[in-house]
Amino acid sequence: MRKICIVTGTRAEYGLLYWLMKEVGADPDLQLQIIATGMHLSPEFGLTYQQIEADGFNIDAKVEMLLSSDSPVGITKSMGLGVIGFADALDRLKPDILVVLGDRFEILAAAQAAMVARIPIAHIHGGETTEGAFDESIRHAITKMAQWHFVAAESYRKRVIQLGETSDRVFNFGAPGLDHLQRLEWIDRPSLEKSLAIKLDPPVFLVTYHPATLSQQKPIAAMNELLAALEEFSQATIIFTYPNADTGGRALIDRLDQWIVANKRRAKAFVSLGQQRYLSLMCETDVIIGNSSSGLTEAPALKKATVNIGDRQKGRLKASCIIDASEEKESIIAAINKALSGGFRAELPFTKSLYGSGDVSRRIKDTLKTSTLRTQKAFFDIEHRH
């Protein structure tokens, strides 16, 4: 029985991997293994490993690696702890394939340990560019360690091949997060209001702002600009989800908490909403605001307006419903006003998703189930014309 081990370190990433876990777990010829790490194990970020267990999954290993410091030194030390922890976990579990998604430092630690242990790696969401964060370098580094690549768009497939990966190991199945749109049990607006304990009076804003780790502007300064812009929309109901555990993230959480206290009548913040509540809320939202990848991937599939702030997602494919804004108050205000305008809203039903249409997780599972296991690979050279 082939053992497929899936690593998850954040609430958002778990949401993208959920249906792949279900597919692997339901296949009688496969054994699902799960390693939880990073923010999942942190009380500060909601101990979200409990949601994984509540969803019926068994966590086979927990790799503690997240220090309380989010300084560059603290993050680097967390990565070192992660490599050590994953070395032990992989030696005990001995998976046939390790599955990782994305570009976070926790995932780099897992990939490093698997590479040295000669465990083949399957990487999801490679080939993308995010010029405003060091995630960019991590993502491409994991590509060079991985044996299978499951990308979300054709341009990303070409980029992975450009990085020297052979085309027969690069699969464009689309974004696995879109599987939710076909398979999720949606929560209606009254039930959401009860669950969130707030009335969703329009306009409703869903806001997630993560530190842009390569930005010239300090993350706290950018957060202040965002909050100042939101002050101009005094009638809006605003739901925040907390930033990730990236460099400078805790300062953003402290500032956000202060703002919520001053605006508690119309705003709430959540450490984690869970995928069902998050996507259901997205359906009821008038504008998605911030710099989360969900604003570029899931929002267009739901035909929702997104105000994308700063350079964190710079380089990613963007659908027609996405409005870019700089990390400045006036730019953010202008973008939100555009998103709320009648002309822009009239065009939203015609938005086309650039990341596929679902059924991604099953196709990834089928590929990993039947592929030949190997770690050795040749560098694929593209023929250059001079």
C-alpha positions as CSV (number, residue, x, y, z in Angstrom):
1,M,0.0,0.0,0.0
2,R,1.5,3.3,-1.1
3,K,1.9,5.8,1.8
4,I,1.2,9.4,0.8
5,C,2.1,11.9,3.5
6,I,0.6,15.4,3.4
7,V,2.1,18.3,5.3
8,T,0.1,21.3,6.4
9,G,1.3,24.3,8.5
10,T,-1.5,26.9,8.1
11,R,-5.3,27.2,8.1
12,A,-5.4,28.5,4.5
13,E,-3.1,25.7,3.2
14,Y,-5.1,23.0,5.0
15,G,-8.3,24.4,3.3
16,L,-6.6,23.9,-0.1
17,L,-5.4,20.3,0.8
18,Y,-8.7,19.2,2.4
19,W,-10.2,17.4,-0.6
20,L,-6.9,15.8,-1.6
21,M,-6.7,14.4,2.0
22,K,-10.2,13.1,1.5
23,E,-9.4,11.5,-1.8
24,V,-6.2,9.8,-0.5
25,G,-7.9,8.6,2.7
26,A,-10.8,7.1,0.8
27,D,-8.7,5.1,-1.7
28,P,-8.3,1.5,-0.5
29,D,-4.9,1.2,-2.3
30,L,-3.4,4.2,-0.5
31,Q,-2.5,5.1,3.1
32,L,-2.9,8.7,4.1
33,Q,-0.4,10.2,6.5
34,I,-0.7,13.8,7.9
35,I,1.9,15.9,9.5
36,A,0.7,19.1,11.2
37,T,3.2,21.9,11.9
38,G,3.7,25.6,12.2
39,M,0.6,27.8,13.0
40,H,-1.6,24.7,13.5
41,L,0.2,24.0,16.8
42,S,0.3,27.5,18.1
43,P,-2.3,28.8,20.7
44,E,-1.6,32.3,19.4
45,F,-3.0,31.2,16.0
46,G,-5.9,29.2,17.2
47,L,-4.5,25.6,17.6
48,T,-6.1,24.8,14.2
49,Y,-4.8,21.3,14.3
50,Q,-8.0,20.7,16.3
51,Q,-10.0,21.6,13.2
52,I,-8.1,18.9,11.2
53,E,-9.1,16.3,13.8
54,A,-12.7,17.6,14.0
55,D,-12.9,17.0,10.3
56,G,-12.2,13.3,10.9
57,F,-8.5,13.1,10.0
58,N,-5.9,11.4,12.1
59,I,-2.7,13.5,12.5
60,D,0.3,11.1,12.4
61,A,2.9,13.5,13.5
62,K,3.1,17.0,14.9
63,V,6.3,19.0,14.2
64,E,6.7,21.9,16.7
65,M,8.8,24.5,15.1
66,L,7.2,28.0,15.5
67,L,9.1,30.2,18.0
68,S,7.3,33.2,19.6
69,S,9.6,35.6,17.8
70,D,8.7,36.6,14.2
71,S,12.0,38.5,13.7
72,P,14.2,37.3,10.8
73,V,16.4,35.5,13.3
74,G,13.4,33.9,14.9
75,I,11.9,32.7,11.6
76,T,15.3,31.3,10.6
77,K,15.6,29.4,13.9
78,S,12.0,28.1,13.4
79,M,13.1,26.7,10.0
80,G,16.0,25.0,11.6
81,L,13.8,23.4,14.3
82,G,11.5,22.3,11.5
83,V,14.2,20.5,9.6
84,I,15.1,18.6,12.7
85,G,11.5,17.8,13.6
86,F,10.7,16.6,10.0
87,A,13.8,14.5,9.9
88,D,12.5,12.5,12.9
89,A,8.9,12.4,11.7
90,L,9.8,11.2,8.2
91,D,12.2,8.6,9.6
92,R,9.3,7.2,11.7
93,L,6.5,7.4,9.1
94,K,8.6,6.3,6.1
95,P,6.2,7.7,3.5
96,D,6.5,6.8,-0.2
97,I,5.6,10.3,-1.3
98,L,5.6,13.7,0.6
99,V,3.0,16.2,-0.6
100,V,3.6,19.9,0.1
101,L,1.7,23.0,-1.1
102,G,2.9,26.5,-1.7
103,D,5.8,28.5,-0.5
104,R,6.0,29.0,3.3
105,F,9.1,28.5,5.4
106,E,7.5,25.5,7.2
107,I,7.1,23.7,3.9
108,L,10.7,24.5,2.9
109,A,11.8,22.7,6.1
110,A,9.7,19.7,5.2
111,A,11.0,19.5,1.7
112,Q,14.7,19.8,2.8
113,A,14.2,16.8,5.2
114,A,12.5,14.7,2.6
115,M,15.1,15.5,-0.1
116,V,17.9,14.2,2.2
117,A,15.8,11.2,3.2
118,R,15.3,10.4,-0.5
119,I,11.5,10.6,-0.3
120,P,9.9,11.8,-3.5
121,I,8.2,15.2,-3.2
122,A,4.9,16.3,-4.9
123,H,4.6,20.1,-5.0
124,I,1.3,21.9,-5.5
125,H,1.1,25.6,-6.7
126,G,4.6,25.9,-8.1
127,G,5.6,28.2,-10.9
128,E,3.8,31.2,-9.5
129,T,5.5,34.5,-8.8
130,T,4.9,36.7,-5.8
131,E,7.5,39.5,-6.0
132,G,6.7,41.1,-2.7
133,A,7.6,38.3,-0.4
134,F,10.5,35.9,0.1
135,D,7.9,33.1,-0.5
136,E,8.9,33.6,-4.1
137,S,12.4,32.1,-3.5
138,I,11.1,29.4,-1.3
139,R,8.5,28.3,-3.9
140,H,11.1,28.0,-6.7
141,A,13.6,26.2,-4.3
142,I,10.9,23.6,-3.5
143,T,10.3,23.1,-7.3
144,K,14.0,22.0,-7.6
145,M,13.6,19.5,-4.8
146,A,10.3,18.0,-6.1
147,Q,9.6,15.1,-8.5
148,W,6.0,16.0,-9.4
149,H,4.6,19.5,-10.0
150,F,0.9,20.3,-9.9
151,V,0.4,23.8,-11.2
152,A,-2.7,26.0,-11.4
153,A,-2.3,27.6,-14.8
154,E,-0.5,27.0,-18.2
155,S,1.9,29.9,-17.7
156,Y,2.9,28.4,-14.4
157,R,3.5,25.1,-16.1
158,K,5.8,26.7,-18.6
159,R,7.7,28.4,-15.8
160,V,8.3,25.2,-13.9
161,I,9.7,23.7,-17.1
162,Q,11.8,26.7,-17.6
163,L,13.3,25.9,-14.1
164,G,14.6,22.7,-15.6
165,E,11.7,20.2,-14.8
166,T,10.7,17.7,-17.5
167,S,7.2,18.3,-19.0
168,D,6.0,14.8,-18.2
169,R,6.2,15.6,-14.5
170,V,4.4,18.9,-14.7
171,F,0.6,18.8,-14.6
172,N,-1.7,21.7,-15.1
173,F,-4.9,20.5,-13.3
174,G,-5.8,24.0,-11.8
175,A,-6.1,25.2,-8.3
176,P,-7.2,22.6,-5.7
177,G,-9.0,25.2,-3.7
178,L,-11.6,25.5,-6.4
179,D,-12.8,21.9,-5.5
180,H,-14.7,23.5,-2.6
181,L,-17.0,25.3,-5.0
182,Q,-18.3,21.9,-6.3
183,R,-18.2,20.0,-3.0
184,L,-18.7,22.4,-0.1
185,E,-21.8,22.5,2.1
186,W,-22.5,26.3,2.0
187,I,-23.6,28.3,5.0
188,D,-26.5,30.7,4.4
189,R,-26.3,34.4,5.5
190,P,-28.5,34.1,8.6
191,S,-26.5,31.1,9.8
192,L,-23.3,32.9,9.1
193,E,-24.5,35.9,11.1
194,K,-25.3,33.7,14.0
195,S,-22.0,31.9,13.8
196,L,-20.0,35.1,13.6
197,A,-22.1,36.9,16.1
198,I,-22.4,40.0,13.9
199,K,-25.0,41.3,11.6
200,L,-23.7,41.4,8.0
201,D,-25.2,44.8,7.0
202,P,-24.0,45.9,3.6
203,P,-21.5,46.7,2.3
204,V,-19.6,43.7,3.8
205,F,-15.8,43.7,3.6
206,L,-13.7,40.6,4.1
207,V,-10.1,41.7,4.9
208,T,-6.9,39.7,5.2
209,Y,-3.5,41.5,5.2
210,H,-0.3,39.5,5.6
211,P,3.2,41.1,5.9
212,A,4.8,41.7,2.5
213,T,8.2,40.5,3.6
214,L,10.2,42.1,0.8
215,S,8.3,45.4,0.8
216,Q,10.3,48.6,1.2
217,Q,7.6,49.8,3.6
218,K,7.3,48.3,7.0
219,P,4.3,46.0,7.4
220,I,2.9,48.1,10.3
221,A,3.0,51.2,8.2
222,A,1.0,49.5,5.4
223,M,-1.5,48.2,7.9
224,N,-2.0,51.7,9.3
225,E,-2.7,52.9,5.8
226,L,-5.3,50.1,5.2
227,L,-7.1,50.8,8.5
228,A,-7.1,54.6,7.8
229,A,-8.8,53.8,4.5
230,L,-11.4,51.6,6.1
231,E,-12.3,54.5,8.4
232,E,-13.7,56.2,5.4
233,F,-16.3,53.5,5.0
234,S,-18.2,54.0,8.3
235,Q,-21.3,52.0,7.1
236,A,-19.4,48.9,6.2
237,T,-19.4,45.6,8.2
238,I,-15.8,44.4,8.3
239,I,-14.6,40.9,9.0
240,F,-10.9,40.4,9.4
241,T,-8.9,37.2,9.4
242,Y,-5.5,37.5,11.2
243,P,-2.2,37.7,9.4
244,N,0.1,34.6,9.1
245,A,3.1,34.0,11.3
246,D,5.4,35.8,8.9
247,T,8.2,38.3,9.8
248,G,6.4,41.3,11.5
249,G,3.0,39.6,11.7
250,R,2.5,39.9,15.4
251,A,2.8,43.7,15.3
252,L,0.0,43.7,12.7
253,I,-2.2,41.6,15.0
254,D,-1.7,44.0,17.9
255,R,-2.6,47.0,15.7
256,L,-5.6,45.2,14.3
257,D,-6.8,44.3,17.8
258,Q,-6.6,48.0,18.8
259,W,-8.6,49.0,15.8
260,I,-11.3,46.4,16.4
261,V,-11.8,47.7,20.0
262,A,-12.5,51.2,18.6
263,N,-14.8,49.8,15.9
264,K,-16.4,46.8,17.7
265,R,-19.9,47.8,16.6
266,R,-19.2,47.0,13.0
267,A,-16.0,45.0,12.9
268,K,-14.7,41.6,14.1
269,A,-11.4,39.7,13.7
270,F,-10.9,35.9,13.7
271,V,-7.8,33.9,14.1
272,S,-9.3,31.3,11.8
273,L,-12.7,31.0,10.2
274,G,-12.2,27.5,8.7
275,Q,-12.7,26.9,5.0
276,Q,-16.5,26.4,5.1
277,R,-17.2,29.7,7.0
278,Y,-14.5,31.6,5.1
279,L,-15.8,30.7,1.6
280,S,-19.4,31.0,2.6
281,L,-18.6,34.5,4.0
282,M,-16.8,35.3,0.7
283,C,-20.0,34.5,-1.1
284,E,-21.8,37.1,1.1
285,T,-19.1,39.7,0.8
286,D,-19.2,42.8,-1.4
287,V,-15.5,43.4,-1.5
288,I,-12.5,41.2,-0.5
289,I,-9.6,43.4,0.6
290,G,-5.9,42.7,1.4
291,N,-3.1,40.7,-0.1
292,S,-4.2,37.0,0.4
293,S,-3.9,34.6,-2.5
294,S,-7.6,33.6,-2.0
295,G,-8.6,37.0,-3.4
296,L,-6.9,36.1,-6.7
297,T,-7.8,32.4,-6.8
298,E,-11.2,31.7,-5.2
299,A,-12.7,35.2,-5.4
300,P,-12.8,35.2,-9.2
301,A,-14.4,31.8,-9.3
302,L,-17.1,33.2,-7.0
303,K,-17.3,36.4,-9.1
304,K,-16.4,38.6,-6.2
305,A,-14.6,42.0,-6.4
306,T,-11.1,42.0,-4.9
307,V,-8.9,45.0,-3.9
308,N,-5.4,43.6,-4.0
309,I,-3.0,45.8,-1.9
310,G,0.7,46.1,-2.5
311,D,3.2,43.8,-4.2
312,R,2.8,40.6,-2.1
313,Q,0.9,39.0,-5.0
314,K,2.7,40.8,-7.8
315,G,3.3,38.5,-10.8
316,R,0.3,36.2,-10.2
317,L,-2.4,35.9,-12.9
318,K,-5.3,38.3,-12.1
319,A,-8.8,38.1,-13.3
320,S,-11.0,41.1,-14.4
321,C,-12.6,41.3,-10.9
322,I,-9.3,42.3,-9.2
323,I,-8.3,45.9,-8.6
324,D,-4.7,46.7,-7.6
325,A,-4.0,49.3,-5.0
326,S,-0.7,50.6,-3.5
327,E,-0.2,50.5,0.2
328,E,-1.5,54.0,0.6
329,K,-4.7,55.2,2.1
330,E,-6.0,57.2,-0.9
331,S,-5.2,54.4,-3.4
332,I,-7.0,51.9,-1.2
333,I,-10.0,54.2,-0.9
334,A,-10.2,54.7,-4.7
335,A,-10.0,50.9,-5.3
336,I,-12.8,50.1,-2.8
337,N,-15.0,52.8,-4.3
338,K,-14.4,51.3,-7.8
339,A,-15.2,47.9,-6.5
340,L,-18.5,49.2,-5.0
341,S,-19.5,51.1,-8.2
342,G,-22.4,50.1,-10.2
343,G,-20.4,49.8,-13.4
344,F,-17.8,47.5,-11.9
345,R,-20.4,45.3,-10.2
346,A,-22.3,44.9,-13.4
347,E,-19.3,43.2,-15.0
348,L,-18.7,40.8,-12.1
349,P,-21.0,38.0,-13.4
350,F,-18.8,37.8,-16.5
351,T,-15.6,37.2,-14.5
352,K,-13.6,34.2,-15.8
353,S,-11.5,32.0,-13.4
354,L,-7.9,31.7,-14.5
355,Y,-7.2,28.7,-12.3
356,G,-9.4,25.9,-13.7
357,S,-12.8,24.7,-12.6
358,G,-12.3,22.0,-10.0
359,D,-11.9,18.2,-9.8
360,V,-8.2,18.9,-9.1
361,S,-7.7,16.8,-6.0
362,R,-8.9,13.5,-7.6
363,R,-6.6,14.0,-10.5
364,I,-3.6,14.7,-8.3
365,K,-4.4,11.6,-6.2
366,D,-4.7,9.4,-9.4
367,T,-1.4,10.7,-10.7
368,L,0.5,10.0,-7.4
369,K,-1.2,6.6,-7.1
370,T,0.1,5.4,-10.5
371,S,3.4,7.2,-11.0
372,T,6.8,5.5,-10.8
373,L,8.6,6.4,-7.5
374,R,12.0,8.0,-8.0
375,T,14.0,10.8,-6.6
376,Q,16.7,11.1,-9.2
377,K,16.0,13.4,-12.1
378,A,17.8,15.1,-14.9
379,F,17.8,18.9,-15.5
380,F,15.7,19.6,-18.5
381,D,17.4,22.2,-20.7
382,I,15.3,24.5,-22.9
383,E,16.7,25.0,-26.4
384,H,17.7,28.6,-26.8
385,R,17.7,30.3,-30.1
386,H,20.5,32.8,-30.7
